[in-house]
Amino acid sequence: MNTYPSAYEADMSTRDPLAGVGAEFPARWSPRSFKKTSIAQEDLAIIFDAARWAPSAYNEQPWRILTSTEETFDTFLGLLTKPNQKWALNASVLGFMIAHRTFTHNGQHNGWAIYDCGAAWMSLTLQARKFGLYTHGMAGINKEGIYATFAINAEEYEVVAGFALGVLDVREKLEKPYVDWEAPSGRKPLTEVWKQGAW
Ligand SMILES: Cc1cc2nc3c(=O)[nH]c(=O)nc-3n(C[C@H](O)[C@H](O)[C@H](O)COP(=O)(O)O)c2cc1C
């Protein structure tokens, strides 16, 4: 298992987890400045295997993860929106989370497939952090282009979101406005998101 060191330690002062929250949660953030680095195949296998262990409705495991190789990186990059292309070009791997739309056991619509894809993505993200790597999720993708480029049957599968995976580089390598956004963000207070006993 290799480690992929970051170019610097980010300032975590905007992050205020309660004492006792596992360090891996606030230590995950979504940078845009990546240092082009090749990730060993065996490390990638571990990262994407971690996604397999996410929970899912009926244990359907509806997630499919389509990732770039060095040869196909530019094709994947071209399937991001232009603003995302500007910073994602130095990621090591680009990927798309894709959901199988129906349940295997009865062929009915799986209304939780996207929810389960999110769980799988968080699993692979936290595993990536164990290697020192970072992910950055992307809504800004060309879904129609992805279905067409990879001949994905849109009746069977839903392209959910994209992501970049890579090694953290210094923020100064980003152009504006991205350089100004390159910092771990804060969060809503716990009282706003956690309602106990009544809404
Ligand atoms: C589903 C999803 C879609 C996102 N889409 C984009 C995107 O298209 N472009 C982008 O720069 N960031 C995108 N983000 C990153 C979010 O802006 C980021 O996760 C959020 O601001 C919280 O910051 P943090 O991940 O650093 O904690 C996306 C994140 C998620 C989970």
The ligand as a MOL file (V3000), in Angstrom:
LIG
                    3D

  0  0  0     0  0            999 V3000
M  V30 BEGIN CTAB
M  V30 COUNTS 31 33 0 0 0
M  V30 BEGIN ATOM
M  V30 1 C -22.8410 15.2940 -5.6900 0
M  V30 2 C -21.8310 16.4000 -5.6480 0
M  V30 3 C -21.7080 17.2380 -6.7470 0
M  V30 4 C -20.7430 18.2460 -6.7450 0
M  V30 5 N -20.5530 18.9820 -7.9000 0
M  V30 6 C -19.4850 19.8150 -7.9800 0
M  V30 7 C -19.1280 20.3760 -9.2360 0
M  V30 8 O -19.7250 20.1170 -10.2890 0
M  V30 9 N -18.0580 21.2200 -9.2510 0
M  V30 10 C -17.3340 21.5220 -8.1450 0
M  V30 11 O -16.3800 22.2710 -8.2520 0
M  V30 12 N -17.6490 20.9680 -6.9370 0
M  V30 13 C -18.6830 20.1110 -6.8350 0
M  V30 14 N -18.9720 19.4620 -5.6430 0
M  V30 15 C -18.1800 19.7500 -4.4390 0
M  V30 16 C -19.0180 20.4570 -3.3740 0
M  V30 17 O -19.1350 21.8010 -3.7130 0
M  V30 18 C -18.3510 20.2490 -1.9990 0
M  V30 19 O -18.4070 18.8950 -1.6490 0
M  V30 20 C -19.0430 21.0850 -0.9210 0
M  V30 21 O -18.8280 22.4660 -1.1390 0
M  V30 22 C -18.5580 20.7180 0.4710 0
M  V30 23 O -17.1730 20.9130 0.5720 0
M  V30 24 P -16.1710 19.7620 1.0010 0
M  V30 25 O -16.4370 18.5660 0.1130 0
M  V30 26 O -14.7910 20.3350 0.7600 0
M  V30 27 O -16.4110 19.4220 2.4260 0
M  V30 28 C -19.9160 18.4490 -5.6170 0
M  V30 29 C -20.0700 17.6030 -4.5090 0
M  V30 30 C -20.9990 16.5860 -4.5240 0
M  V30 31 C -21.0890 15.6510 -3.3400 0
M  V30 END ATOM
M  V30 BEGIN BOND
M  V30 1 1 1 2
M  V30 2 1 2 3
M  V30 3 2 2 30
M  V30 4 2 3 4
M  V30 5 1 4 5
M  V30 6 1 4 28
M  V30 7 2 5 6
M  V30 8 1 6 7
M  V30 9 1 6 13
M  V30 10 2 7 8
M  V30 11 1 7 9
M  V30 12 1 9 10
M  V30 13 2 10 11
M  V30 14 1 10 12
M  V30 15 2 12 13
M  V30 16 1 13 14
M  V30 17 1 14 15
M  V30 18 1 14 28
M  V30 19 1 15 16
M  V30 20 1 16 17
M  V30 21 1 16 18
M  V30 22 1 18 19
M  V30 23 1 18 20
M  V30 24 1 20 21
M  V30 25 1 20 22
M  V30 26 1 22 23
M  V30 27 1 23 24
M  V30 28 2 24 25
M  V30 29 1 24 26
M  V30 30 1 24 27
M  V30 31 2 28 29
M  V30 32 1 29 30
M  V30 33 1 30 31
M  V30 END BOND
M  V30 END CTAB
M  END
